């Protein structure tokens, strides 16, 4: 993959930065250790448990407080809104200070507010508790992913980040499992209260185990001349504004954040109302919603793990094709979502949803590795934070409330169907990043090879 103006040493650095086929993951982690990957992934799992349980018991919360779909969307969106407010500052903080400490503090905060959710006796107190959980979660993905890309070498990123991403469907599987099990022993619309009490137990356990997590030593890339080039560390002397401007100077990143923002509208809406749809349309109860949630989560879990290997091979062959895969899978999933809600048979609908989620899980696998490859390593915490903000801003602030209002005015089918066009637009915008990704990877390689900036920050 020749790039005009990039010397042999730059090409070597760029090739190493591009996630591709590398040594077996087992041999890599035997040197670096399983501990960072296991702990950071576990933090992501317990983070997802909270959201999964809230989604399953969404219909119960509606009846308990006597609210409509719009208010439920607001409750789900409030925790995401907190991510909007804090993810970017925390992501920038992660370029400056000890990141494992940030993760531990965040885990403690969300555990506290998740427990507070169980004791919220009024709707305002419930909303306040959800804002608190969002504050705690604001560092989990940006800081965690940036740590993993520093702990492990670039040619394992696809597999490492796929394992980390698999925490989301694993949490989405265990959360409904807890809900289904609890429904066998607890009745009534207040069932969500003991669920959130139980959720604090795994959070505290993982928090305790994370005490040995430390900032990784500087990762290095060896050029063809044999010199060692440091590729991590805080952006010395760079202000917050300069750091953000520098990231936005990466053309592929600009296109991805816009596409991800539009996609977020659809993702948060699905999270908020999927279980409401199951109850309203098919009369599925607490136990049934938990079991269906577990079944759907298996598709995401399997697809994400498979996608780690598939995405690595596709990215190695062609980064452009990998970005086309991401955008196309999102657009097709959105088409399936818009049509699937009108399937009249529950079994067919669930099976259809399983296949659709499986396909998008495979298709999305190369995304975070691709974003790591185009970003200066020291700015990755901020980059991942900006991506999360784009999802949260459009999805959490707008998606849940707007879809809920449409659902209240019409029905839940129409409300969910309105998410499809935004997902299609988001997928198309993300696929456009394919046209610039090769050049952006080359620029990062040139910066590391020459030890000088390539992105204008003035």
Secondary structure, DSSP 8 states (H G I E B T S, - for coil): ---TT--HHHHHHHHHHS----S-HHHHHHHH-SHHHHHHHHHHHHHHHHHHHHHHTHHHHHHHHT--HHHHHHHHHHHHHHHHHHHHHHHHHTTTS-HHHHHHHHHHHHHHHHHHHHT--SHHHHHHHHHHHHHHHTTHHHHHHHHHHHHS-GGGHHHHHHHHHHHHHHHHHHHHHHHHHHHTT--STTHHHHHHHHHHHHHHHHHHHGGG-------EEE-TT--EEE--S--TT--HHHHHHHHHTSHHHHHHHHHHHHHHHHHHHHHHHHHHHHHHHH---HHHHHHHHHHHHHHHHHHHHHHHHHHHHHHHH-HHHHHHHHHHHHHHHHHHHHHHTT---HHHHHHHHHHHHHHHHHHHTHHHHHHHHHS-GGGHHHHHHHHHHHHIIIIIIIIHHHHHHHHHHS-HHHHHHTHHHHHHHHHHHHHGGGGTHHHHHHHHHHHHHHTS--S---
